[in-house]
Amino acid sequence: MNAAPTTTPSTQGSMKTAPPLHGTPAAYREFIHEMAQLAAIHAQLAMQHAEIGDDVALEYAVRRWVAHTKAAISTMADLKALRETGRIP
């Protein structure tokens, strides 16, 4: 049994590679988006653990929530600095 992926004539040669994002405003925004998603997940978990009285899990969820929020804030400051230096519109 062959597990190799196959391509159809309509898709051959149409593979596009994404441009490098490192250091671009898009990369900053993507990271902030990711951190906001994770912060929201951990905030929800914190609420659930507070509701059921699980203090150990609550502490962990709050720490992760804060860490993801701090990462987003720090990255937003970097993005703002890029904008202020005129490197992005």
Secondary structure, DSSP 8 states (H G I E B T S, - for coil): --------TTTTT--------TTSHHHHHHHHHHHHHHHHHHHHHHHHHHHHT-HHHHHHHHHHHHHHHHHHHHHHHHHHHHHHTTS--
